[in-house]
Amino acid sequence: MDPAKKFMKEPTAMEIAKQNFVHIMATTDNAHKQMREQMTKPGKGPSEEEWWAWFNREWEKKKDEA
């Protein structure tokens, strides 16, 4: 085991999601426009519960790949 990993805590899904939100909200490019709108306008895109279900599935896939 890498000695540094003993002291470093891996980020949780919630921490990654919050970092992602900050990143998307800070962008001004067209590539992130749809995501910004979905995250800020009610009725656009998936519900919060649907989004978290998707995010957690993706998070588990990444953990399984590691």
TAGI-V94866 format. One record per residue. PSI is psi in whole degrees, 0 to 359 (NA if undefined). NEAR is the number of other C-alpha atoms within 12 Angstrom. D_FIRST is the distance of its C-alpha to the first C-alpha in Angstrom with 2 decimals. Layout:
# TAGI-V94866
psi,near,d_first
PSI,NEAR,D_FIRST
PSI,NEAR,D_FIRST
This chain:
# TAGI-V94866
psi,near,d_first
139,6,0.00
123,7,3.78
327,7,6.09
326,9,8.57
335,9,7.38
329,9,7.96
344,9,11.44
131,9,12.20
132,9,13.91
145,13,14.39
150,13,18.15
168,15,20.25
320,22,22.79
319,15,25.52
318,15,24.05
317,18,23.73
319,21,27.25
320,17,28.68
319,15,27.32
317,19,28.81
313,20,32.09
316,16,32.37
311,16,31.80
318,23,34.39
335,20,36.91
346,14,36.64
157,17,37.48
3,14,41.07
164,13,40.86
336,11,42.30
330,11,39.02
359,19,37.92
311,17,41.46
318,18,41.35
319,25,38.09
315,24,39.59
317,21,42.73
328,20,40.97
344,24,38.99
345,18,42.08
118,15,45.04
143,12,45.60
354,11,46.38
131,15,44.54
192,17,41.61
159,19,39.71
167,16,39.93
318,17,37.11
317,11,36.22
319,12,36.29
315,18,34.13
323,18,31.45
315,15,31.57
310,17,31.05
315,23,28.30
324,19,26.33
315,15,26.79
321,17,25.50
317,21,22.50
322,15,21.61
315,13,22.08
319,12,19.60
322,14,16.93
327,9,17.84
333,8,17.66
NA,7,14.09
